[in-house]
Amino acid sequence: MRLARAILLTICSASAQQFTVAQLEHQPLTNDSIVTLAKAGFDELFILQLIRQSRTNFDTSVEGLVALKKAGVSRDLIRLMAMPQPSPPTVPAAAPAKIPPKKHGLFRRSSSPRSDGTG
């Protein structure tokens, strides 16, 4: 009976580490989650995009960054984690400004100088 409980606890703890879309939406990415994704063989581009689109709570201390490197996380991923690029602000598309129509007319220039001496 104790063996069954131990096996059950092991299985439950292992399944608790699996990432689901629902978990990623509610929980920020951490150093551990990036290491888990990298070791699971996820494509680096996928992880980079996931970092850019997710909430994050990375440990970017010297010890945290060294631990990432020792765990085999790529330089590009570590760089993005340590120095995230700000996303461009999302601005709703504004309606084009209405420019009043130009009034076209003929202007006649006088070839003679003005009487006030300005022209």
C-alpha positions as YAML, in Angstrom:
chain: A
units: angstrom
residues:
- id: 1
  name: MET
  ca: [0.00, 0.00, 0.00]
- id: 2
  name: ARG
  ca: [2.83, 2.41, 0.83]
- id: 3
  name: LEU
  ca: [4.48, 1.61, -2.47]
- id: 4
  name: ALA
  ca: [1.26, 2.45, -4.34]
- id: 5
  name: ARG
  ca: [1.05, 5.80, -2.52]
- id: 6
  name: ALA
  ca: [4.68, 6.57, -3.33]
- id: 7
  name: ILE
  ca: [4.12, 5.79, -6.99]
- id: 8
  name: LEU
  ca: [0.94, 7.84, -7.04]
- id: 9
  name: LEU
  ca: [2.71, 10.82, -5.45]
- id: 10
  name: THR
  ca: [5.55, 10.55, -7.94]
- id: 11
  name: ILE
  ca: [3.14, 10.48, -10.87]
- id: 12
  name: CYS
  ca: [1.15, 13.42, -9.49]
- id: 13
  name: SER
  ca: [4.25, 15.54, -8.94]
- id: 14
  name: ALA
  ca: [5.54, 14.75, -12.43]
- id: 15
  name: SER
  ca: [2.23, 15.65, -14.03]
- id: 16
  name: ALA
  ca: [2.09, 18.88, -12.03]
- id: 17
  name: GLN
  ca: [5.21, 20.03, -13.89]
- id: 18
  name: GLN
  ca: [3.59, 19.66, -17.29]
- id: 19
  name: PHE
  ca: [2.70, 22.96, -18.96]
- id: 20
  name: THR
  ca: [-0.73, 23.59, -20.33]
- id: 21
  name: VAL
  ca: [-2.00, 26.63, -22.16]
- id: 22
  name: ALA
  ca: [-4.33, 27.41, -19.27]
- id: 23
  name: GLN
  ca: [-1.42, 27.41, -16.81]
- id: 24
  name: LEU
  ca: [0.66, 29.65, -19.02]
- id: 25
  name: GLU
  ca: [-2.19, 32.15, -19.27]
- id: 26
  name: HIS
  ca: [-2.49, 32.46, -15.49]
- id: 27
  name: GLN
  ca: [1.03, 31.87, -14.22]
- id: 28
  name: PRO
  ca: [4.05, 33.90, -15.26]
- id: 29
  name: LEU
  ca: [7.02, 32.17, -16.87]
- id: 30
  name: THR
  ca: [9.94, 31.59, -14.51]
- id: 31
  name: ASN
  ca: [13.52, 30.42, -14.92]
- id: 32
  name: ASP
  ca: [12.39, 26.89, -14.06]
- id: 33
  name: SER
  ca: [9.68, 26.91, -16.71]
- id: 34
  name: ILE
  ca: [12.17, 28.05, -19.37]
- id: 35
  name: VAL
  ca: [14.64, 25.32, -18.34]
- id: 36
  name: THR
  ca: [11.84, 22.73, -18.47]
- id: 37
  name: LEU
  ca: [10.76, 23.86, -21.95]
- id: 38
  name: ALA
  ca: [14.35, 23.93, -23.24]
- id: 39
  name: LYS
  ca: [15.14, 20.47, -21.86]
- id: 40
  name: ALA
  ca: [11.89, 19.12, -23.30]
- id: 41
  name: GLY
  ca: [13.19, 20.06, -26.74]
- id: 42
  name: PHE
  ca: [10.96, 23.00, -27.57]
- id: 43
  name: ASP
  ca: [12.24, 25.09, -30.45]
- id: 44
  name: GLU
  ca: [14.17, 28.20, -29.37]
- id: 45
  name: LEU
  ca: [12.05, 30.44, -31.57]
- id: 46
  name: PHE
  ca: [8.90, 29.09, -29.90]
- id: 47
  name: ILE
  ca: [10.32, 29.83, -26.44]
- id: 48
  name: LEU
  ca: [11.41, 33.33, -27.53]
- id: 49
  name: GLN
  ca: [7.91, 34.09, -28.80]
- id: 50
  name: LEU
  ca: [6.37, 32.63, -25.67]
- id: 51
  name: ILE
  ca: [8.55, 34.89, -23.49]
- id: 52
  name: ARG
  ca: [7.55, 37.95, -25.53]
- id: 53
  name: GLN
  ca: [3.84, 37.14, -25.26]
- id: 54
  name: SER
  ca: [3.65, 35.96, -21.65]
- id: 55
  name: ARG
  ca: [3.88, 37.44, -18.22]
- id: 56
  name: THR
  ca: [7.27, 36.70, -16.74]
- id: 57
  name: ASN
  ca: [8.90, 36.55, -13.35]
- id: 58
  name: PHE
  ca: [12.53, 35.76, -14.14]
- id: 59
  name: ASP
  ca: [15.39, 35.66, -11.67]
- id: 60
  name: THR
  ca: [17.97, 37.76, -13.50]
- id: 61
  name: SER
  ca: [20.47, 37.87, -10.66]
- id: 62
  name: VAL
  ca: [23.97, 36.64, -11.42]
- id: 63
  name: GLU
  ca: [23.19, 33.33, -9.73]
- id: 64
  name: GLY
  ca: [19.95, 32.97, -11.70]
- id: 65
  name: LEU
  ca: [21.64, 33.65, -15.03]
- id: 66
  name: VAL
  ca: [24.51, 31.26, -14.26]
- id: 67
  name: ALA
  ca: [22.01, 28.55, -13.33]
- id: 68
  name: LEU
  ca: [20.24, 29.05, -16.68]
- id: 69
  name: LYS
  ca: [23.55, 28.72, -18.56]
- id: 70
  name: LYS
  ca: [24.50, 25.58, -16.62]
- id: 71
  name: ALA
  ca: [21.07, 24.11, -17.40]
- id: 72
  name: GLY
  ca: [21.80, 24.47, -21.11]
- id: 73
  name: VAL
  ca: [19.56, 27.45, -21.95]
- id: 74
  name: SER
  ca: [20.86, 29.29, -25.02]
- id: 75
  name: ARG
  ca: [22.54, 32.68, -24.89]
- id: 76
  name: ASP
  ca: [19.73, 34.27, -26.91]
- id: 77
  name: LEU
  ca: [17.07, 33.06, -24.49]
- id: 78
  name: ILE
  ca: [19.08, 34.20, -21.48]
- id: 79
  name: ARG
  ca: [19.67, 37.58, -23.12]
- id: 80
  name: LEU
  ca: [15.95, 38.05, -23.77]
- id: 81
  name: MET
  ca: [15.13, 37.02, -20.21]
- id: 82
  name: ALA
  ca: [17.68, 39.41, -18.71]
- id: 83
  name: MET
  ca: [17.12, 42.34, -21.06]
- id: 84
  name: PRO
  ca: [13.59, 42.16, -22.46]
- id: 85
  name: GLN
  ca: [12.80, 44.38, -25.39]
- id: 86
  name: PRO
  ca: [9.80, 46.60, -24.75]
- id: 87
  name: SER
  ca: [6.92, 45.80, -27.03]
- id: 88
  name: PRO
  ca: [5.71, 48.62, -29.19]
- id: 89
  name: PRO
  ca: [2.64, 50.22, -27.66]
- id: 90
  name: THR
  ca: [-0.63, 49.08, -29.11]
- id: 91
  name: VAL
  ca: [-2.40, 52.10, -30.47]
- id: 92
  name: PRO
  ca: [-5.90, 51.69, -31.81]
- id: 93
  name: ALA
  ca: [-6.21, 52.71, -35.41]
- id: 94
  name: ALA
  ca: [-7.38, 56.30, -35.45]
- id: 95
  name: ALA
  ca: [-9.82, 57.57, -37.98]
- id: 96
  name: PRO
  ca: [-8.08, 59.61, -40.63]
- id: 97
  name: ALA
  ca: [-8.06, 63.30, -39.82]
- id: 98
  name: LYS
  ca: [-10.53, 65.25, -41.85]
- id: 99
  name: ILE
  ca: [-8.74, 67.90, -43.80]
- id: 100
  name: PRO
  ca: [-10.93, 70.73, -44.97]
- id: 101
  name: PRO
  ca: [-11.10, 70.95, -48.73]
- id: 102
  name: LYS
  ca: [-8.76, 73.44, -50.29]
- id: 103
  name: LYS
  ca: [-10.34, 76.49, -51.77]
- id: 104
  name: HIS
  ca: [-9.10, 76.90, -55.24]
- id: 105
  name: GLY
  ca: [-9.09, 80.33, -56.71]
- id: 106
  name: LEU
  ca: [-7.19, 82.49, -59.04]
- id: 107
  name: PHE
  ca: [-4.94, 85.07, -57.57]
- id: 108
  name: ARG
  ca: [-3.85, 87.91, -59.69]
- id: 109
  name: ARG
  ca: [-0.53, 89.45, -58.94]
- id: 110
  name: SER
  ca: [-0.07, 93.00, -59.64]
- id: 111
  name: SER
  ca: [3.02, 93.81, -61.61]
- id: 112
  name: SER
  ca: [3.13, 97.28, -60.18]
- id: 113
  name: PRO
  ca: [4.67, 97.89, -56.75]
- id: 114
  name: ARG
  ca: [2.34, 98.39, -53.83]
- id: 115
  name: SER
  ca: [1.63, 101.86, -52.69]
- id: 116
  name: ASP
  ca: [2.72, 101.02, -49.12]
- id: 117
  name: GLY
  ca: [6.23, 100.15, -50.35]
- id: 118
  name: THR
  ca: [6.15, 96.43, -49.43]
- id: 119
  name: GLY
  ca: [6.11, 94.91, -52.77]
...
